[in-house]
Amino acid sequence: MQQKLLFLIPVYRHNPEKVIYDIRRLFPSSEIIVIDDGEGLNITNMNHVEIVKHKTNMGLAKSLIDGYEKALQKTADYIIKIDADLEYPLYPVKNIIDILNKTQKTSGAYVELKRSISTNGIVDGLFHIIFGVIEGSLLIKKRMFQHSPGLHVYRKETLIRILPKVKEIYQLINVKWGLDLVFLHLANHEGKLVAYTISKHEWIERRSKIKILRQIFATTGLLLILKYYSIANSLNTNGVHEVNLSELAFEKDIVEKDLIS
């Protein structure tokens, strides 16, 4: 039986039409929910696209909560959160779903792009390397190869269990950013996460030093707050299931080019 997929796209300062086009091309029967965080989007092709609108910019945290709440009203088996900036390719999704279907002890997955000084520059590259280690160690007990991976795949039943806790945390600390890391942490408490790391990719990012400093302060503040409220250390984690090449069912040349084991 084919699993039902739903893609959740939070949008602020990006046009989601290209990623919507790619989703329709690769997963034609999937549903799509776009969270318009104060942008006033006008999407030309609305087939199978539902838009949740914020009148003003409320931040990614509120977008995720509203989006996942809406997604849980649907019949999808898996809910995939992806950004509209085309940072992450969609081809890992099918393989991740195959792995999750084979292993019921998993709660979900995340896709990360292995960041380095060569892809991101010295300052941005070091930021990703250092904070990937810190965030991964504190929240899922495994090193991550970038700061805050942006493509998440969750079983519907995982989100049913963790969303109330995320909403409680949001009300407690009232942040605009960072709940995607909290989702990973809580999902890891529900079962093993699949870590899908792409070592070679086309995405090259060069953020300003001001933006990097803001993210350093925001990330550090979030982790300190989580520790203060005993969130990051109060739950047992189930470990991370790293993608093994033998588990993947797509072309060998793509595997050898794009994945690490």
N, C-alpha and C positions, 0 to 999 in steps of 0.2 A: 504494500500500500504506500502510495507516494505521500511524503510528509508535506504539510502545508507550511509555507514560509510567509513571514511578514517582515518587511523592511521598514525600519524607523529612521527617518532622516531629520535631525535637528538642524535648523537653518538660521544663520545670522551672517550677513555680508557675503553670502555665496548664492549662486543660482543653482538649484538642484536639478535642472532639467537634463543635464548630461548624465548624471548618475541614475536618474529615473529611466532614461533611455536605455542605459546599459543593463539595469535590472530587468526591464521588460524584455530585452533581447535574450538574456541568459536565463531568466526565471519568469517566463511569460504568465504563469498561473499564480504568481505571488501577489500579495497585497502590499500596498505602500501607504505609510502614514508620514506626512511631512509636518514638522512643528515649525511654524512661522513665528520666530521670536521677535516680532515687531518690525518685520521687513516689509509687509504688505505685498506678498508675492502674487504674481499673476501667471500661473502655470497654464500653458496653452493646451496641453493634452491631459485631461483629467481622468481618463479611464483608469479605474482601479487605484486612484490616488485620493486619499482623504487628507484634508488640511486642518490642523488644529492651530488656531490663530491666537497669538498674544497681542494685545493692543499696544504694548510697549515692550522694550527689551527687558526680559526678566532673568536672563542668564541660562546657561546650559543646564544647570542643576534642575531648575523648574521645567525646562523643556523635556528633560529625560523623565521626570516624574509624570508629567502630563501625557507624554508619548507612550510610556509603558502602561499607564492606566488605560488609555484608549486601546492599546494593542491587546491587553488582557480581556477586553470585551469581544474580541474576535475569536475565530476558531483555529488560528495558526498553532502548529506544534512547536515551531521555532521562531524566535524573534531576533532579527539581526539589526543591530544599530550601526549605521555607517554615516560618516560625515559627507557633506556635499562638496568638499573641496578637491575630490578626486585623488586624495593622498593614498588611499588603499585600493588595490585591485580587487575585483569581485571573484576571480577564479578560485581562491581558497575556500569559498563558502560551500560549494558542492562536496568537496573532500572532507571538510569539517563535519557537515551533516552526516556523511557516510560513517565517520568515526564515532560520532555521538550515537548514531543508531546501533552501532555494534556494541557499544559499551554503556550500559545503563547506569553505571556508577558515576558517570560524568555529569556535571551540572551545566556546562557551557564551554565556551572557548573565547580566545582573543587572538587577533592577528597583530603582529608587531613588525615594523620595519627596522632592521638592525642599523642603528645610527652610528656614525663615526665622524671623525674630524674631516675626512675626505668628502663625505656627503653633506655635512652640515657646517663646516668651518670649525675653527678651534673652540670658540666660546660656546656656540650652540651644540657642537658635537660633544664637548665635555659635559655640558649640562645634561644631555640625554644619557650619556654613559653613567654619570654619577647618580642622577636621580632615578634612572632605571634600576640601578642596584638598590638604592635606598627604598624606593616604593615597593619593588618586588619583595625585598627581604622583610619589610614590615607587614605587608598586606597579604601576600600569597606564599611567603617563605621560599621564593625562588627569584633569582635575578631576572629582571626584564631588560631587554636590549634597547629600550627607548622609554622616555618619559610618557606616561599615560597613553597606552595604546588605544586607538580610536575605533577599531572594528571589533564589536562584541557579538557573540552568538549565544543565546540562552534558550534552554528548554522553557516552555511556558510554565511548567510546574515549579521550576526554580524561581522565576519572577513572582509567581503567586506567593511563594514563601518569603522572599526577601524584600519585596517592595514595601510592605508595611514598616519594616525596620528602617529602610532607607528614608521613608517619609518622616519617621520619628527623628532620625538623625538630622534631616533637613530642618525640621522645626526647632531642633535643639541648637544648631549652630548657624543656620540661616546664611549659607554660602551661595554664591552665584555659580561657582565652578568647583569641580573636584568630585562630584558624586559618582562619576564613571569609575573612579578608583574604588569607591566604597562598594559599588555593585560588584566589582571583581572580587573584593575581599569577602563579601557575604556569600557570593556564589561559590567561592572556594570552600566555605564552611559547609555548603550543601552537598558537595561532591567534588571530584577532581575536575580541574579546568584543563582543557586542551590548549597548549601553547603552540601557536603556528608562527614560526619566525621566518621572515623573508630576508635573506642575507644580501641578495642583489636586487636592486630595484631602481626605477627611473626617477623616483621622487627626490628632488634636491631642494633643500629648504635653507633659506638664509634669513633668519629673523633679526630684527634690530636688537641691539643690546638692551634697550629700554624694555622691550617686550620680554626678553629673556629674564631680566631682573624682576619684572612683575610676576612672572611665572615661578621664579625661585621663591619669592616671598609668599605667593599664594600657596604653593605646594608645601613649603615648610610650615606655614600657618595651619594648613589643613591637617597635616600629619601630627603636629603638636596638639591640635584640638582633639583629634581622634584618640590620641594617647591619653590626654587629660580625661576624656570621658570613658576611658577603658574600652573603647570600641575596637581598636586595632589589635589589642592583646587579649580580649575577653573570649574569643571564639577559637576553637580548634580548627586548623586548616587540614584539608585532605590531600594536599600535595598537588603537583601540576603534572599532567600527562603531556610530555613533549612529543610532537609528531615524529613518528618513525617512518622512514621512506617506504618500508615494506607494507605499511598500512594504507598507502595512497594509491589511488586507482587511475591516475591520469598519466599523461605522456612522460616518458623517461627524460627527454631533453629538457622539459620544463622543470621537472624535479631537480635535476642536476644543476640547472642554472639558478633556480630561485630559492631553494630550501637549504636549511642546515638540519642535521639530525641531532 
